[in-house]
């Protein structure tokens, strides 16, 4: 029993480390790790992953909030959409066969790979649109010289719609859906990329927590798996965050794209084999 727990802990440390370096979160890697390597049933892996996502987000988002990169107003407005989606997705997960979840996971891996290749910072909006101005969603970020730059926000309805989808995918698959969240805030709402990433990191834990509550209520989170996974992913993420500033980001991005595509192929093959 101890050897199995130690193996799960080591697997989670690796998933948290890679997830932190990639910016996609440990859930993207812990679910396929548990399913493909540890042969954990998909539903149990999703529940355990949601617990780990809550833990890692709580630790990782503190620095972003402290340094002012997280737009808390945007996060609070959009959490209404993501939490609704997460609860719906977690509820729906209990009625879908494992091969459907595995196929959806493969699709999400391909989407994350595409986002990793194409993400880039957008030009700052000088002013928010009418609705976002009324909600006072704009903010400020420091420039290279340490001066504050104001940025505006746009298209909150479009961003909220994509956030519902991100929440559904989080509840269904046990991931933070960070790639979808950043896409919504970066491409649709025109937030600066670092603000989008920091705000997404803050939101991921709340979204995963909502989905985890549904799994916990059903008794579908095995404690013997969730505990070492949560501890391992958190430890791996902390180590990865320390190494990230010194890493070659371009090389890492290409490596992670390859890993994501390979995971997508393997999960897709499992899904098609289970038809």
C-alpha positions in Angstrom: 0.0 0.0 0.0 2.8 2.4 0.9 4.6 1.7 -2.4 1.4 2.5 -4.3 0.9 5.8 -2.5 4.6 6.7 -3.0 4.2 6.0 -6.8 1.1 8.1 -7.0 2.9 10.9 -5.1 5.8 10.7 -7.5 3.5 10.7 -10.5 1.7 13.8 -9.1 5.0 15.6 -8.5 5.9 15.2 -12.1 2.5 16.3 -13.3 2.6 19.4 -11.1 6.1 20.2 -12.2 5.3 19.9 -15.9 2.0 21.7 -15.5 3.6 24.6 -13.7 6.3 25.0 -16.4 3.7 24.8 -19.2 1.3 27.2 -17.5 -1.6 24.7 -18.1 -1.8 23.4 -14.6 -1.3 19.9 -13.2 -4.7 18.6 -14.0 -3.9 18.5 -17.7 -1.2 15.9 -16.9 -2.4 14.2 -13.8 -5.6 12.8 -15.4 -3.8 11.0 -18.3 -1.1 10.0 -15.8 -3.6 8.3 -13.5 -5.6 6.8 -16.4 -2.8 5.6 -18.6 0.0 4.8 -16.1 -1.8 4.0 -12.9 -4.9 2.5 -14.6 -7.2 4.5 -12.4 -10.8 4.6 -13.7 -11.5 7.9 -15.6 -14.2 9.1 -13.2 -12.0 8.6 -10.1 -9.1 10.3 -11.8 -11.3 13.3 -12.6 -12.4 13.7 -9.0 -8.8 13.4 -7.6 -7.6 15.8 -10.2 -10.2 18.5 -9.2 -8.9 18.3 -5.6 -5.3 18.8 -6.8 -6.3 21.8 -9.0 -7.9 23.5 -6.1 -4.7 23.0 -4.0 -2.3 24.2 -6.7 -4.4 27.2 -7.7 -4.6 28.4 -4.1 -0.8 28.4 -3.7 0.1 29.7 -7.1 -2.3 32.6 -7.3 -1.1 34.3 -4.1 1.9 36.0 -5.7 -0.2 37.3 -8.7 -2.8 38.8 -6.4 -0.2 40.4 -4.2 1.7 41.9 -7.1 -1.5 43.3 -8.7 -1.6 41.3 -11.9 -4.9 39.6 -11.1 -8.0 41.6 -12.1 -10.3 40.6 -9.2 -13.3 42.4 -10.6 -13.1 40.5 -13.9 -12.5 37.3 -12.0 -15.6 37.8 -9.8 -17.9 38.6 -12.7 -16.7 35.6 -14.8 -16.7 33.1 -11.9 -20.5 33.3 -12.0 -20.3 31.7 -15.5 -17.5 29.2 -14.8 -19.0 27.9 -11.5 -22.3 27.4 -13.3 -20.5 25.4 -16.0 -18.4 23.5 -13.6 -21.3 22.3 -11.5 -23.2 21.3 -14.7 -20.2 19.5 -16.1 -19.5 17.6 -12.9 -23.1 16.5 -12.6 -23.1 15.4 -16.3 -19.9 13.5 -15.9 -21.7 10.9 -13.7 -23.9 10.0 -16.6 -21.4 9.8 -19.4 -19.5 6.6 -20.3 -15.7 6.7 -19.8 -14.9 6.7 -23.5 -16.8 9.9 -24.0 -14.8 11.7 -21.3 -11.5 10.3 -22.7 -12.5 11.5 -26.2 -13.3 15.0 -24.8 -10.0 15.0 -23.0 -8.2 14.3 -26.2 -9.9 17.2 -27.9 -9.0 19.5 -25.0 -5.4 18.5 -25.2 -5.3 19.4 -28.9 -6.9 22.8 -28.1 -4.3 23.4 -25.3 -1.5 22.5 -27.8 -2.9 25.0 -30.4 -3.2 27.7 -27.7 0.4 27.1 -26.6 1.6 27.6 -30.1 -0.4 30.7 -30.9 -0.8 32.7 -27.7 0.7 36.2 -27.8 0.1 39.5 -26.1 -2.5 41.8 -27.5 -2.5 45.5 -27.9 -3.9 47.3 -24.8 -7.3 48.9 -25.1 -7.2 52.5 -24.0 -10.8 52.4 -22.8 -13.4 49.8 -21.8 -16.7 49.4 -23.7 -19.9 50.7 -22.2 -20.8 47.6 -20.1 -17.3 47.0 -18.9 -16.9 50.7 -18.0 -20.2 50.5 -16.0 -18.8 47.4 -14.2 -15.4 49.2 -13.7 -13.5 46.2 -15.0 -10.5 48.1 -16.4 -7.2 48.0 -14.5 -3.6 49.0 -14.5 -0.3 47.2 -15.1 3.3 48.3 -14.7 5.3 49.0 -17.9 9.1 48.3 -18.3 9.9 51.5 -16.5 7.7 50.8 -13.5 5.0 53.3 -14.5 1.3 52.4 -14.4 -0.5 51.7 -17.7 -4.3 51.7 -17.9 -6.0 49.0 -19.9 -9.6 48.6 -20.9 -11.8 45.5 -21.1 -14.4 44.7 -23.8 -17.0 42.0 -24.7 -17.9 40.7 -21.2 -20.9 38.7 -22.6 -18.7 36.9 -25.2 -16.1 36.1 -22.5 -18.7 34.8 -20.1 -20.2 32.5 -22.7 -16.8 30.9 -23.3 -16.3 30.7 -19.5 -19.4 28.6 -19.2 -17.8 26.1 -21.7 -14.5 26.3 -19.8 -16.4 25.5 -16.5 -18.2 22.5 -18.2 -14.9 21.1 -19.4 -13.4 21.6 -16.0 -16.2 19.7 -14.2 -16.3 16.9 -16.9 -12.5 16.3 -17.2 -10.9 17.4 -13.9 -8.8 20.2 -15.4 -8.6 23.9 -14.8 -9.4 24.8 -18.4 -6.8 27.5 -18.2 -6.3 27.6 -21.9 -10.0 28.3 -22.6 -10.1 30.9 -19.8 -7.0 32.8 -21.1 -8.4 32.6 -24.7 -11.7 34.2 -23.5 -9.9 37.0 -21.7 -7.1 37.6 -24.2 -8.8 37.2 -27.6 -12.4 38.2 -26.7 -12.1 40.6 -23.8 -8.7 42.1 -24.9 -7.0 41.9 -21.5 -3.1 41.9 -21.5 -1.8 38.3 -21.6 -0.1 38.3 -18.2 -3.3 39.7 -16.6 -5.3 37.0 -18.4 -2.9 34.3 -17.1 -2.9 35.6 -13.6 -6.7 36.1 -13.4 -7.2 32.6 -14.9 -4.9 31.1 -12.3 -7.0 32.7 -9.6 -10.3 31.5 -11.2 -9.1 27.9 -11.8 -9.2 27.0 -8.1 -12.8 28.3 -7.6 -14.0 26.6 -10.8 -12.4 23.2 -9.8 -13.7 23.6 -6.2 -17.3 23.9 -7.5 -16.9 20.7 -9.6 -15.1 18.9 -6.7 -18.0 19.5 -4.4 -20.3 17.6 -6.7 -17.8 14.7 -6.8 -17.5 14.8 -3.0 -21.2 14.8 -2.5 -21.4 11.6 -4.6 -18.6 10.0 -2.7 -16.6 9.8 -6.0 -13.3 11.2 -4.7 -11.2 8.3 -3.4 -9.2 9.7 -0.5 -6.3 7.2 -1.0 -5.7 8.7 -4.4 -6.7 12.3 -3.9 -4.5 12.9 -0.9 -1.1 11.9 -2.4 -2.1 13.4 -5.7 -2.9 16.8 -4.2 0.3 16.9 -2.1 2.4 15.8 -5.0 1.0 18.2 -7.6 1.3 21.1 -5.2 5.0 20.3 -4.5 5.8 19.8 -8.1 4.1 23.1 -9.1 6.1 25.0 -6.4 9.4 23.6 -7.8 8.4 24.3 -11.3 7.5 27.9 -10.5 11.0 28.4 -9.1 12.6 27.0 -12.2 10.4 28.8 -14.8 12.1 32.2 -14.7 15.4 30.6 -15.8 14.0 28.2 -18.4 14.0 28.5 -22.2 10.3 29.3 -22.7 10.4 28.7 -26.5 12.0 25.3 -26.1 9.6 24.4 -23.3 6.6 25.4 -25.3 7.5 23.1 -28.2 8.2 20.2 -25.9 4.9 20.6 -24.2 3.0 20.8 -27.5 4.6 17.5 -28.4 3.6 16.0 -25.1 0.0 17.3 -25.4 -0.4 15.9 -28.9 0.9 12.5 -27.7 -1.5 12.5 -24.8 -4.4 13.4 -27.1 -3.5 10.6 -29.5 -3.3 8.0 -26.6 -6.5 9.2 -24.9 -8.3 9.3 -28.3 -7.2 5.8 -29.1 -8.4 4.6 -25.7 -11.8 6.3 -26.3 -12.2 4.7 -29.8 -11.1 1.3 -28.5 -13.8 1.5 -25.8 -16.6 2.2 -28.3 
